[in-house]
Amino acid sequence: MKLPEHEKAVISQSKVVGYLLSDSHRDGRSKAVFFRKHGISIDSWEELTQALRRQVADNEITKIEDSPFGTRYVVEGELAAPNGRMFSVLSVWFIATSESVPWFVTAYPLKRRRP
């Protein structure tokens, strides 16, 4: 199953720039280091949003969690770096109760599972 309404997904600039790619955000700075290793910086934040949109369009949901506030969706898959190399990321999306459009929550390195 794909992320519902993924074509309309909201990825806010403040979430990407102020959190995911921020060197000063307490929780985001380790993610910023990871993305920078793959050539993605604050200056290329829009490329990251497009890569995240492609990820949810191309991959199935791997986990769904319901809460009183809505539903959390996890999608695992590859993102394309600006240099064309691929890397694995887990992205998290949320659809609030009585809403239909998913909002981007976070993304981080997908740890490879050992067989």
Chimera marker file (.cmm) of the C-alpha trace (Angstrom):
<marker_set name="trace">
<marker id="1" x="0.000" y="0.000" z="0.000" r="1" g="1" b="0" radius="0.5"/>
<marker id="2" x="1.288" y="3.457" z="-0.904" r="1" g="1" b="0" radius="0.5"/>
<marker id="3" x="1.018" y="6.506" z="1.335" r="1" g="1" b="0" radius="0.5"/>
<marker id="4" x="-2.546" y="7.796" z="0.889" r="1" g="1" b="0" radius="0.5"/>
<marker id="5" x="-2.776" y="11.056" z="-1.067" r="1" g="1" b="0" radius="0.5"/>
<marker id="6" x="1.027" y="11.125" z="-1.412" r="1" g="1" b="0" radius="0.5"/>
<marker id="7" x="0.662" y="13.441" z="-4.422" r="1" g="1" b="0" radius="0.5"/>
<marker id="8" x="-0.667" y="16.121" z="-2.047" r="1" g="1" b="0" radius="0.5"/>
<marker id="9" x="1.820" y="15.503" z="0.779" r="1" g="1" b="0" radius="0.5"/>
<marker id="10" x="2.947" y="18.595" z="2.671" r="1" g="1" b="0" radius="0.5"/>
<marker id="11" x="6.666" y="19.021" z="3.308" r="1" g="1" b="0" radius="0.5"/>
<marker id="12" x="7.227" y="22.380" z="4.958" r="1" g="1" b="0" radius="0.5"/>
<marker id="13" x="10.385" y="24.368" z="4.347" r="1" g="1" b="0" radius="0.5"/>
<marker id="14" x="10.687" y="25.059" z="8.077" r="1" g="1" b="0" radius="0.5"/>
<marker id="15" x="10.617" y="21.325" z="8.863" r="1" g="1" b="0" radius="0.5"/>
<marker id="16" x="13.375" y="20.565" z="6.352" r="1" g="1" b="0" radius="0.5"/>
<marker id="17" x="15.568" y="23.649" z="6.872" r="1" g="1" b="0" radius="0.5"/>
<marker id="18" x="14.938" y="24.291" z="10.566" r="1" g="1" b="0" radius="0.5"/>
<marker id="19" x="15.063" y="20.685" z="11.698" r="1" g="1" b="0" radius="0.5"/>
<marker id="20" x="16.244" y="18.043" z="9.229" r="1" g="1" b="0" radius="0.5"/>
<marker id="21" x="19.159" y="20.018" z="7.760" r="1" g="1" b="0" radius="0.5"/>
<marker id="22" x="19.923" y="22.214" z="10.770" r="1" g="1" b="0" radius="0.5"/>
<marker id="23" x="23.320" y="21.970" z="12.448" r="1" g="1" b="0" radius="0.5"/>
<marker id="24" x="21.956" y="23.755" z="15.509" r="1" g="1" b="0" radius="0.5"/>
<marker id="25" x="18.727" y="21.799" z="16.125" r="1" g="1" b="0" radius="0.5"/>
<marker id="26" x="19.192" y="19.478" z="19.107" r="1" g="1" b="0" radius="0.5"/>
<marker id="27" x="17.394" y="16.538" z="17.480" r="1" g="1" b="0" radius="0.5"/>
<marker id="28" x="18.046" y="17.369" z="13.847" r="1" g="1" b="0" radius="0.5"/>
<marker id="29" x="21.778" y="17.989" z="13.778" r="1" g="1" b="0" radius="0.5"/>
<marker id="30" x="22.765" y="14.312" z="13.467" r="1" g="1" b="0" radius="0.5"/>
<marker id="31" x="20.376" y="14.021" z="10.520" r="1" g="1" b="0" radius="0.5"/>
<marker id="32" x="21.943" y="17.134" z="8.978" r="1" g="1" b="0" radius="0.5"/>
<marker id="33" x="25.369" y="15.461" z="9.145" r="1" g="1" b="0" radius="0.5"/>
<marker id="34" x="23.967" y="12.359" z="7.430" r="1" g="1" b="0" radius="0.5"/>
<marker id="35" x="22.309" y="14.308" z="4.613" r="1" g="1" b="0" radius="0.5"/>
<marker id="36" x="25.362" y="16.538" z="4.136" r="1" g="1" b="0" radius="0.5"/>
<marker id="37" x="27.475" y="13.380" z="3.619" r="1" g="1" b="0" radius="0.5"/>
<marker id="38" x="25.221" y="12.719" z="0.636" r="1" g="1" b="0" radius="0.5"/>
<marker id="39" x="25.563" y="16.234" z="-0.768" r="1" g="1" b="0" radius="0.5"/>
<marker id="40" x="22.300" y="17.649" z="0.585" r="1" g="1" b="0" radius="0.5"/>
<marker id="41" x="22.518" y="20.952" z="2.462" r="1" g="1" b="0" radius="0.5"/>
<marker id="42" x="20.219" y="23.806" z="3.411" r="1" g="1" b="0" radius="0.5"/>
<marker id="43" x="20.950" y="25.329" z="0.002" r="1" g="1" b="0" radius="0.5"/>
<marker id="44" x="19.511" y="22.236" z="-1.689" r="1" g="1" b="0" radius="0.5"/>
<marker id="45" x="16.532" y="21.725" z="0.615" r="1" g="1" b="0" radius="0.5"/>
<marker id="46" x="14.080" y="21.705" z="-2.309" r="1" g="1" b="0" radius="0.5"/>
<marker id="47" x="15.950" y="18.807" z="-3.931" r="1" g="1" b="0" radius="0.5"/>
<marker id="48" x="15.501" y="16.860" z="-0.699" r="1" g="1" b="0" radius="0.5"/>
<marker id="49" x="11.744" y="17.518" z="-0.676" r="1" g="1" b="0" radius="0.5"/>
<marker id="50" x="11.491" y="16.268" z="-4.259" r="1" g="1" b="0" radius="0.5"/>
<marker id="51" x="13.502" y="13.156" z="-3.385" r="1" g="1" b="0" radius="0.5"/>
<marker id="52" x="11.187" y="12.490" z="-0.421" r="1" g="1" b="0" radius="0.5"/>
<marker id="53" x="8.156" y="12.843" z="-2.686" r="1" g="1" b="0" radius="0.5"/>
<marker id="54" x="9.665" y="10.325" z="-5.119" r="1" g="1" b="0" radius="0.5"/>
<marker id="55" x="10.422" y="7.976" z="-2.234" r="1" g="1" b="0" radius="0.5"/>
<marker id="56" x="6.778" y="7.816" z="-1.101" r="1" g="1" b="0" radius="0.5"/>
<marker id="57" x="5.539" y="7.546" z="-4.675" r="1" g="1" b="0" radius="0.5"/>
<marker id="58" x="7.884" y="4.640" z="-5.431" r="1" g="1" b="0" radius="0.5"/>
<marker id="59" x="7.724" y="2.628" z="-2.185" r="1" g="1" b="0" radius="0.5"/>
<marker id="60" x="5.151" y="0.840" z="-0.108" r="1" g="1" b="0" radius="0.5"/>
<marker id="61" x="4.319" y="1.695" z="3.495" r="1" g="1" b="0" radius="0.5"/>
<marker id="62" x="6.275" y="-0.519" z="5.890" r="1" g="1" b="0" radius="0.5"/>
<marker id="63" x="4.507" y="0.383" z="9.128" r="1" g="1" b="0" radius="0.5"/>
<marker id="64" x="1.226" y="2.008" z="10.194" r="1" g="1" b="0" radius="0.5"/>
<marker id="65" x="0.461" y="3.224" z="13.725" r="1" g="1" b="0" radius="0.5"/>
<marker id="66" x="-2.905" y="4.617" z="14.776" r="1" g="1" b="0" radius="0.5"/>
<marker id="67" x="-3.357" y="7.118" z="17.582" r="1" g="1" b="0" radius="0.5"/>
<marker id="68" x="-6.225" y="9.232" z="18.894" r="1" g="1" b="0" radius="0.5"/>
<marker id="69" x="-4.802" y="12.120" z="16.836" r="1" g="1" b="0" radius="0.5"/>
<marker id="70" x="-4.360" y="10.354" z="13.506" r="1" g="1" b="0" radius="0.5"/>
<marker id="71" x="-2.245" y="7.792" z="11.706" r="1" g="1" b="0" radius="0.5"/>
<marker id="72" x="1.536" y="7.597" z="11.400" r="1" g="1" b="0" radius="0.5"/>
<marker id="73" x="3.023" y="6.006" z="8.289" r="1" g="1" b="0" radius="0.5"/>
<marker id="74" x="6.582" y="4.788" z="7.770" r="1" g="1" b="0" radius="0.5"/>
<marker id="75" x="8.090" y="4.416" z="4.314" r="1" g="1" b="0" radius="0.5"/>
<marker id="76" x="11.498" y="2.865" z="3.675" r="1" g="1" b="0" radius="0.5"/>
<marker id="77" x="13.347" y="3.344" z="0.425" r="1" g="1" b="0" radius="0.5"/>
<marker id="78" x="16.087" y="4.932" z="-1.602" r="1" g="1" b="0" radius="0.5"/>
<marker id="79" x="16.690" y="8.646" z="-2.134" r="1" g="1" b="0" radius="0.5"/>
<marker id="80" x="18.804" y="10.062" z="-4.930" r="1" g="1" b="0" radius="0.5"/>
<marker id="81" x="21.677" y="12.306" z="-3.854" r="1" g="1" b="0" radius="0.5"/>
<marker id="82" x="22.577" y="15.313" z="-6.028" r="1" g="1" b="0" radius="0.5"/>
<marker id="83" x="25.563" y="13.324" z="-7.336" r="1" g="1" b="0" radius="0.5"/>
<marker id="84" x="23.195" y="10.562" z="-8.513" r="1" g="1" b="0" radius="0.5"/>
<marker id="85" x="24.157" y="8.025" z="-5.852" r="1" g="1" b="0" radius="0.5"/>
<marker id="86" x="21.359" y="6.310" z="-3.968" r="1" g="1" b="0" radius="0.5"/>
<marker id="87" x="21.082" y="5.984" z="-0.194" r="1" g="1" b="0" radius="0.5"/>
<marker id="88" x="18.501" y="4.377" z="2.105" r="1" g="1" b="0" radius="0.5"/>
<marker id="89" x="16.177" y="6.473" z="4.227" r="1" g="1" b="0" radius="0.5"/>
<marker id="90" x="13.207" y="5.858" z="6.478" r="1" g="1" b="0" radius="0.5"/>
<marker id="91" x="10.614" y="8.651" z="6.243" r="1" g="1" b="0" radius="0.5"/>
<marker id="92" x="7.700" y="9.258" z="8.585" r="1" g="1" b="0" radius="0.5"/>
<marker id="93" x="4.393" y="10.863" z="7.609" r="1" g="1" b="0" radius="0.5"/>
<marker id="94" x="1.258" y="11.753" z="9.585" r="1" g="1" b="0" radius="0.5"/>
<marker id="95" x="-2.371" y="12.135" z="8.598" r="1" g="1" b="0" radius="0.5"/>
<marker id="96" x="-4.441" y="13.800" z="11.308" r="1" g="1" b="0" radius="0.5"/>
<marker id="97" x="-7.847" y="12.445" z="12.258" r="1" g="1" b="0" radius="0.5"/>
<marker id="98" x="-10.538" y="13.827" z="9.921" r="1" g="1" b="0" radius="0.5"/>
<marker id="99" x="-7.835" y="14.957" z="7.440" r="1" g="1" b="0" radius="0.5"/>
<marker id="100" x="-6.686" y="13.212" z="4.276" r="1" g="1" b="0" radius="0.5"/>
<marker id="101" x="-3.399" y="14.917" z="3.393" r="1" g="1" b="0" radius="0.5"/>
<marker id="102" x="-0.133" y="13.510" z="4.801" r="1" g="1" b="0" radius="0.5"/>
<marker id="103" x="2.395" y="15.777" z="6.495" r="1" g="1" b="0" radius="0.5"/>
<marker id="104" x="6.091" y="15.021" z="6.548" r="1" g="1" b="0" radius="0.5"/>
<marker id="105" x="7.388" y="14.348" z="10.074" r="1" g="1" b="0" radius="0.5"/>
<marker id="106" x="11.005" y="13.227" z="9.741" r="1" g="1" b="0" radius="0.5"/>
<marker id="107" x="13.526" y="11.145" z="7.837" r="1" g="1" b="0" radius="0.5"/>
<marker id="108" x="16.679" y="9.388" z="8.923" r="1" g="1" b="0" radius="0.5"/>
<marker id="109" x="19.176" y="6.781" z="7.773" r="1" g="1" b="0" radius="0.5"/>
<marker id="110" x="17.698" y="3.369" z="7.239" r="1" g="1" b="0" radius="0.5"/>
<marker id="111" x="19.814" y="0.862" z="9.075" r="1" g="1" b="0" radius="0.5"/>
<marker id="112" x="20.417" y="-2.249" z="7.050" r="1" g="1" b="0" radius="0.5"/>
<marker id="113" x="18.967" y="-5.375" z="8.618" r="1" g="1" b="0" radius="0.5"/>
<marker id="114" x="21.182" y="-8.402" z="8.815" r="1" g="1" b="0" radius="0.5"/>
<marker id="115" x="19.717" y="-11.635" z="7.430" r="1" g="1" b="0" radius="0.5"/>
<link id1="1" id2="2" r="1" g="1" b="0" radius="0.2"/>
<link id1="2" id2="3" r="1" g="1" b="0" radius="0.2"/>
<link id1="3" id2="4" r="1" g="1" b="0" radius="0.2"/>
<link id1="4" id2="5" r="1" g="1" b="0" radius="0.2"/>
<link id1="5" id2="6" r="1" g="1" b="0" radius="0.2"/>
<link id1="6" id2="7" r="1" g="1" b="0" radius="0.2"/>
<link id1="7" id2="8" r="1" g="1" b="0" radius="0.2"/>
<link id1="8" id2="9" r="1" g="1" b="0" radius="0.2"/>
<link id1="9" id2="10" r="1" g="1" b="0" radius="0.2"/>
<link id1="10" id2="11" r="1" g="1" b="0" radius="0.2"/>
<link id1="11" id2="12" r="1" g="1" b="0" radius="0.2"/>
<link id1="12" id2="13" r="1" g="1" b="0" radius="0.2"/>
<link id1="13" id2="14" r="1" g="1" b="0" radius="0.2"/>
<link id1="14" id2="15" r="1" g="1" b="0" radius="0.2"/>
<link id1="15" id2="16" r="1" g="1" b="0" radius="0.2"/>
<link id1="16" id2="17" r="1" g="1" b="0" radius="0.2"/>
<link id1="17" id2="18" r="1" g="1" b="0" radius="0.2"/>
<link id1="18" id2="19" r="1" g="1" b="0" radius="0.2"/>
<link id1="19" id2="20" r="1" g="1" b="0" radius="0.2"/>
<link id1="20" id2="21" r="1" g="1" b="0" radius="0.2"/>
<link id1="21" id2="22" r="1" g="1" b="0" radius="0.2"/>
<link id1="22" id2="23" r="1" g="1" b="0" radius="0.2"/>
<link id1="23" id2="24" r="1" g="1" b="0" radius="0.2"/>
<link id1="24" id2="25" r="1" g="1" b="0" radius="0.2"/>
<link id1="25" id2="26" r="1" g="1" b="0" radius="0.2"/>
<link id1="26" id2="27" r="1" g="1" b="0" radius="0.2"/>
<link id1="27" id2="28" r="1" g="1" b="0" radius="0.2"/>
<link id1="28" id2="29" r="1" g="1" b="0" radius="0.2"/>
<link id1="29" id2="30" r="1" g="1" b="0" radius="0.2"/>
<link id1="30" id2="31" r="1" g="1" b="0" radius="0.2"/>
<link id1="31" id2="32" r="1" g="1" b="0" radius="0.2"/>
<link id1="32" id2="33" r="1" g="1" b="0" radius="0.2"/>
<link id1="33" id2="34" r="1" g="1" b="0" radius="0.2"/>
<link id1="34" id2="35" r="1" g="1" b="0" radius="0.2"/>
<link id1="35" id2="36" r="1" g="1" b="0" radius="0.2"/>
<link id1="36" id2="37" r="1" g="1" b="0" radius="0.2"/>
<link id1="37" id2="38" r="1" g="1" b="0" radius="0.2"/>
<link id1="38" id2="39" r="1" g="1" b="0" radius="0.2"/>
<link id1="39" id2="40" r="1" g="1" b="0" radius="0.2"/>
<link id1="40" id2="41" r="1" g="1" b="0" radius="0.2"/>
<link id1="41" id2="42" r="1" g="1" b="0" radius="0.2"/>
<link id1="42" id2="43" r="1" g="1" b="0" radius="0.2"/>
<link id1="43" id2="44" r="1" g="1" b="0" radius="0.2"/>
<link id1="44" id2="45" r="1" g="1" b="0" radius="0.2"/>
<link id1="45" id2="46" r="1" g="1" b="0" radius="0.2"/>
<link id1="46" id2="47" r="1" g="1" b="0" radius="0.2"/>
<link id1="47" id2="48" r="1" g="1" b="0" radius="0.2"/>
<link id1="48" id2="49" r="1" g="1" b="0" radius="0.2"/>
<link id1="49" id2="50" r="1" g="1" b="0" radius="0.2"/>
<link id1="50" id2="51" r="1" g="1" b="0" radius="0.2"/>
<link id1="51" id2="52" r="1" g="1" b="0" radius="0.2"/>
<link id1="52" id2="53" r="1" g="1" b="0" radius="0.2"/>
<link id1="53" id2="54" r="1" g="1" b="0" radius="0.2"/>
<link id1="54" id2="55" r="1" g="1" b="0" radius="0.2"/>
<link id1="55" id2="56" r="1" g="1" b="0" radius="0.2"/>
<link id1="56" id2="57" r="1" g="1" b="0" radius="0.2"/>
<link id1="57" id2="58" r="1" g="1" b="0" radius="0.2"/>
<link id1="58" id2="59" r="1" g="1" b="0" radius="0.2"/>
<link id1="59" id2="60" r="1" g="1" b="0" radius="0.2"/>
<link id1="60" id2="61" r="1" g="1" b="0" radius="0.2"/>
<link id1="61" id2="62" r="1" g="1" b="0" radius="0.2"/>
<link id1="62" id2="63" r="1" g="1" b="0" radius="0.2"/>
<link id1="63" id2="64" r="1" g="1" b="0" radius="0.2"/>
<link id1="64" id2="65" r="1" g="1" b="0" radius="0.2"/>
<link id1="65" id2="66" r="1" g="1" b="0" radius="0.2"/>
<link id1="66" id2="67" r="1" g="1" b="0" radius="0.2"/>
<link id1="67" id2="68" r="1" g="1" b="0" radius="0.2"/>
<link id1="68" id2="69" r="1" g="1" b="0" radius="0.2"/>
<link id1="69" id2="70" r="1" g="1" b="0" radius="0.2"/>
<link id1="70" id2="71" r="1" g="1" b="0" radius="0.2"/>
<link id1="71" id2="72" r="1" g="1" b="0" radius="0.2"/>
<link id1="72" id2="73" r="1" g="1" b="0" radius="0.2"/>
<link id1="73" id2="74" r="1" g="1" b="0" radius="0.2"/>
<link id1="74" id2="75" r="1" g="1" b="0" radius="0.2"/>
<link id1="75" id2="76" r="1" g="1" b="0" radius="0.2"/>
<link id1="76" id2="77" r="1" g="1" b="0" radius="0.2"/>
<link id1="77" id2="78" r="1" g="1" b="0" radius="0.2"/>
<link id1="78" id2="79" r="1" g="1" b="0" radius="0.2"/>
<link id1="79" id2="80" r="1" g="1" b="0" radius="0.2"/>
<link id1="80" id2="81" r="1" g="1" b="0" radius="0.2"/>
<link id1="81" id2="82" r="1" g="1" b="0" radius="0.2"/>
<link id1="82" id2="83" r="1" g="1" b="0" radius="0.2"/>
<link id1="83" id2="84" r="1" g="1" b="0" radius="0.2"/>
<link id1="84" id2="85" r="1" g="1" b="0" radius="0.2"/>
<link id1="85" id2="86" r="1" g="1" b="0" radius="0.2"/>
<link id1="86" id2="87" r="1" g="1" b="0" radius="0.2"/>
<link id1="87" id2="88" r="1" g="1" b="0" radius="0.2"/>
<link id1="88" id2="89" r="1" g="1" b="0" radius="0.2"/>
<link id1="89" id2="90" r="1" g="1" b="0" radius="0.2"/>
<link id1="90" id2="91" r="1" g="1" b="0" radius="0.2"/>
<link id1="91" id2="92" r="1" g="1" b="0" radius="0.2"/>
<link id1="92" id2="93" r="1" g="1" b="0" radius="0.2"/>
<link id1="93" id2="94" r="1" g="1" b="0" radius="0.2"/>
<link id1="94" id2="95" r="1" g="1" b="0" radius="0.2"/>
<link id1="95" id2="96" r="1" g="1" b="0" radius="0.2"/>
<link id1="96" id2="97" r="1" g="1" b="0" radius="0.2"/>
<link id1="97" id2="98" r="1" g="1" b="0" radius="0.2"/>
<link id1="98" id2="99" r="1" g="1" b="0" radius="0.2"/>
<link id1="99" id2="100" r="1" g="1" b="0" radius="0.2"/>
<link id1="100" id2="101" r="1" g="1" b="0" radius="0.2"/>
<link id1="101" id2="102" r="1" g="1" b="0" radius="0.2"/>
<link id1="102" id2="103" r="1" g="1" b="0" radius="0.2"/>
<link id1="103" id2="104" r="1" g="1" b="0" radius="0.2"/>
<link id1="104" id2="105" r="1" g="1" b="0" radius="0.2"/>
<link id1="105" id2="106" r="1" g="1" b="0" radius="0.2"/>
<link id1="106" id2="107" r="1" g="1" b="0" radius="0.2"/>
<link id1="107" id2="108" r="1" g="1" b="0" radius="0.2"/>
<link id1="108" id2="109" r="1" g="1" b="0" radius="0.2"/>
<link id1="109" id2="110" r="1" g="1" b="0" radius="0.2"/>
<link id1="110" id2="111" r="1" g="1" b="0" radius="0.2"/>
<link id1="111" id2="112" r="1" g="1" b="0" radius="0.2"/>
<link id1="112" id2="113" r="1" g="1" b="0" radius="0.2"/>
<link id1="113" id2="114" r="1" g="1" b="0" radius="0.2"/>
<link id1="114" id2="115" r="1" g="1" b="0" radius="0.2"/>
</marker_set>
